């Protein structure tokens, strides 16, 4: 079976790749569970000091939640859908937000729905100039369910966030930069080098201090 999350480590930096390129790296239940397990392992591995998270293939970072799985859960009842889809996605974004090692999203393509919510949740993000963002859940007659209705307003401000949440309009990397969703936009070929450069600039400093800052900021945002 294909590993849904590819993992390799270089110079103390783990590169995690969402690996469903044929489905635009959509977040099915197995992928979310695998990513959570890998993050658990990395957090207690002292040889890994930072994480870069990206998507497999040339088209997508992640197109969001796997709608086919979600529809199957809904067919079994609202309680099943809440447990299987909503709570699982919220566990993932909460884990990314509260992680004690720096996580940098290298957004290499489409980041819609849950993919956009991952970008909101991680502490740092760099976008390829080929990336594309959207909050399209309203087109499916539902709100974002992984925390996007809280995190995007914190990043972009209430009115700008509501425009995106209520229209479902896509937006390009320069707009994502303006909204505070990403730290930088770079040419596609420079995406991973830029992510590594940012990680190395952070890792010049004490792991204890880095973890303390990440934890303090995450707690402050949620008070």
C-alpha positions in Angstrom: 0.0 0.0 0.0 1.3 3.5 -0.8 2.4 5.5 2.2 0.0 8.4 2.5 2.6 10.6 4.1 6.1 10.4 2.8 8.8 11.2 5.3 12.5 12.0 5.0 15.0 13.9 7.2 17.8 16.2 6.1 20.0 18.0 8.5 17.5 17.6 11.3 14.6 18.8 9.2 11.8 16.4 8.4 10.1 16.7 5.0 6.6 15.4 5.2 4.7 15.0 1.9 1.0 14.5 1.6 0.9 11.6 -0.9 -2.4 11.3 -2.8 -1.4 13.2 -6.0 -4.1 11.4 -8.0 -6.7 12.9 -5.7 -4.9 16.3 -5.4 -3.7 15.2 -1.9 -7.3 15.3 -0.6 -7.4 14.6 3.2 -9.1 11.3 3.6 -9.4 9.7 7.0 -6.4 7.4 6.6 -4.1 10.3 5.5 -5.1 12.5 8.5 -4.6 9.6 10.9 -1.2 8.8 9.4 -0.1 12.5 9.5 -1.1 12.7 13.1 0.9 9.6 13.9 4.0 10.8 12.1 3.8 14.1 13.9 3.6 12.3 17.2 6.8 10.3 16.4 8.7 13.4 15.3 7.8 15.4 18.3 9.6 13.0 20.6 12.6 12.5 18.2 15.3 14.8 19.4 17.2 14.3 16.1 14.4 16.1 14.2 14.2 19.9 15.0 11.8 21.2 12.4 9.2 20.1 9.8 8.5 21.1 6.3 5.0 20.0 5.1 4.2 19.9 1.3 2.1 18.0 -1.2 3.1 15.3 -3.8 2.9 16.1 -7.5 2.8 19.3 -9.5 -0.8 20.3 -9.0 -1.8 20.4 -5.3 -0.7 21.0 -1.7 -4.1 19.7 -0.7 -7.5 20.1 -2.3 -9.1 19.7 1.1 -11.2 17.1 2.8 -12.1 14.0 0.8 -15.7 14.8 -0.1 -16.6 11.2 -1.0 -15.6 9.9 2.4 -17.5 12.8 4.0 -20.6 12.1 2.0 -20.5 8.4 3.1 -20.2 9.5 6.7 -23.1 11.9 6.4 -25.2 9.1 4.9 -24.7 7.2 8.2 -25.9 10.1 10.3 -24.8 13.5 11.5 -23.1 12.0 14.6 -20.9 9.8 12.4 -20.0 12.7 10.2 -19.0 14.8 13.2 -16.9 12.0 14.6 -15.2 10.8 11.4 -14.7 14.1 9.5 -15.1 17.2 11.6 -13.4 16.1 14.8 -10.6 14.4 13.0 -9.9 17.5 10.9 -10.0 19.7 14.0 -7.6 17.4 15.8 -5.2 17.8 12.9 -5.3 21.6 12.7 -5.1 21.9 16.5 -2.1 19.6 16.5 -0.4 21.7 13.9 -1.1 24.9 15.6 0.2 23.7 19.0 3.2 21.8 17.8 6.4 22.4 19.8 8.7 22.2 16.8 8.5 24.7 13.9 6.3 23.5 11.0 6.7 25.3 7.7 4.0 24.6 5.0 5.6 24.7 1.5 2.4 25.3 -0.5 3.2 23.9 -3.9 -0.2 24.2 -5.6 -3.9 24.1 -4.8 -4.7 24.7 -1.2 -8.5 24.6 -1.0 -10.7 23.9 2.0 -8.8 21.7 4.5 -5.6 22.4 2.6 -6.1 26.1 3.2 -7.0 25.4 6.9 -3.7 23.5 7.3 -1.9 26.6 5.9 -3.8 28.8 8.5 -2.9 26.5 11.4 0.8 25.9 10.9 3.1 28.6 12.4 4.9 29.4 9.1 4.1 29.0 5.4 5.8 29.8 2.1 3.8 29.7 -1.2 4.9 28.8 -4.7 3.8 31.4 -7.3 1.8 28.5 -8.7 -0.3 28.0 -5.5 -4.0 28.8 -5.4 -6.1 29.2 -2.3 -9.8 29.1 -1.6 -12.4 28.6 1.1 -15.0 26.7 -1.1 -17.0 25.0 1.6 -20.0 27.4 1.1 -20.4 26.0 -2.4 -21.2 22.7 -0.7 -23.7 24.4 1.6 -21.5 24.0 4.7 -19.0 26.1 6.7 -15.3 25.3 7.0 -15.1 22.6 9.7 -11.4 22.4 10.6 -11.2 25.7 12.4 -11.0 28.1 9.4 -13.8 30.3 10.7 -11.6 31.1 13.7 -8.1 31.2 12.2 -8.7 33.1 9.0 -10.3 36.1 10.8 -7.4 36.2 13.2 -4.9 36.3 10.3 -6.8 38.5 7.8 -9.3 40.5 9.9 -13.0 39.9 10.2 -14.2 41.6 7.1 -11.6 40.3 4.7 -12.0 36.8 6.1 -15.8 36.9 5.8 -15.6 38.0 2.1 -13.6 34.8 1.4 -15.7 32.6 3.6 -19.0 33.8 2.2 -18.2 33.9 -1.5 -15.9 30.9 -1.8 -13.8 32.9 -4.3 -10.3 31.6 -4.9 -7.3 33.9 -4.3 -3.7 33.9 -5.6 -0.4 33.9 -3.6 0.0 37.7 -3.5 -3.4 38.0 -1.9 -2.5 35.2 0.6 0.7 37.1 1.5 -1.3 40.3 2.0 -3.8 38.5 4.2 -1.1 37.0 6.4 -1.8 33.5 5.3 1.8 33.0 4.1 5.2 34.5 5.0 6.6 34.7 1.5 5.8 33.9 -2.2 8.6 32.5 -4.3 9.1 31.1 -7.8 8.0 27.5 -7.9 11.5 26.1 -8.4 12.7 28.0 -5.3 9.9 26.7 -2.9 11.8 24.0 -1.1 15.1 25.9 -0.9 13.2 28.8 0.6 11.5 26.5 3.1 14.9 25.0 4.1 16.5 28.4 4.4 13.7 29.6 6.8 14.1 26.4 8.8 17.8 26.8 9.1 17.5 30.4 10.2 15.2 29.3 13.0 17.4 26.4 14.0 20.4 28.6 14.7 18.6 29.2 18.0 17.9 27.1 21.1 15.3 24.3 20.7 14.0 25.2 24.2 13.5 28.8 23.3 11.8 27.9 19.9 9.4 25.5 21.7 8.6 28.1 24.3 7.8 30.8 21.8 5.6 28.5 19.7 3.7 27.4 22.7 3.3 30.9 24.1 2.0 32.2 20.8 -0.4 29.3 20.3 -1.8 29.6 23.8 -2.2 33.4 23.5 -4.1 33.1 20.3 -6.6 30.7 21.9 -7.3 32.6 25.1 
